[in-house]
Amino acid sequence: MEFSSKLLENAVNEMSQLPGIGKRTALRLVLHLLRQPGQQTALLAESLQKMREEINFCKSCHNISDTQLCEICANPNRNEKIVCVVEDVRDVMAIENTSQYKGHYHVLGGKISPMDGIGPGELTIQSLVEKVKEGTVEELIFALSSTMEGDTTNFYIFKQIEEYDITTTTIARGISVGDELEYADEVTLGRSILHRVPFENSLKN
């Protein structure tokens, strides 16, 4: 792809680093920004810079937040005795959109995947185990995607906490095996949360 401007080329190259954005799409987006008022482009750049510099991760659940404690963890109407274990913030958003869950979350930041060099130490599993040790959690809901990596992560966490007096459940398999949680429709996901099953039962399937 030939560019008439080095500045344009640099902008396209940076834009194409985003997931799912190829060079042609990046060029279309950059040219769109060029046609917009300068102030609008400046606001976009400022919001991205501000997000990168000032965004926090909740000290309790590791969800993305503007403050040290996210709105969910800080909400006194949420049930802190039930914790839903998810891979990342997109899964929190997906479950929240169902309006079926009123507990807390724990964001792992990924799944155990030796092929990708991701082990338990790269995730927030230890802080989850510490949370269970404190004795305030009565139920853990495993809501990871039903993939090999997701099942491996679920099992690893289960083995870490099985000695403690805590109920472990997993979302009902209304979510197709191999599907990512964030792509499930809200009705199916909501029913999976409501009709969750004991985690031990899922090990027998």
Secondary structure as GFF3:
##gff-version 3
##sequence-region A 1 205
A	DSSP	alpha_helix	6	15	.	.	.	ID=ss1
A	DSSP	alpha_helix	23	35	.	.	.	ID=ss2
A	DSSP	alpha_helix	38	54	.	.	.	ID=ss3
A	DSSP	beta_strand	56	57	.	.	.	ID=ss4
A	DSSP	beta_strand	64	65	.	.	.	ID=ss5
A	DSSP	alpha_helix	71	74	.	.	.	ID=ss6
A	DSSP	beta_strand	79	86	.	.	.	ID=ss7
A	DSSP	alpha_helix	89	96	.	.	.	ID=ss8
A	DSSP	beta_strand	103	107	.	.	.	ID=ss9
A	DSSP	three_ten_helix	114	116	.	.	.	ID=ss10
A	DSSP	three_ten_helix	120	122	.	.	.	ID=ss11
A	DSSP	alpha_helix	125	133	.	.	.	ID=ss12
A	DSSP	beta_strand	139	142	.	.	.	ID=ss13
A	DSSP	alpha_helix	148	161	.	.	.	ID=ss14
A	DSSP	beta_strand	167	170	.	.	.	ID=ss15
A	DSSP	three_ten_helix	181	183	.	.	.	ID=ss16
A	DSSP	alpha_helix	186	194	.	.	.	ID=ss17
A	DSSP	beta_strand	197	198	.	.	.	ID=ss18
A	DSSP	alpha_helix	199	203	.	.	.	ID=ss19
###
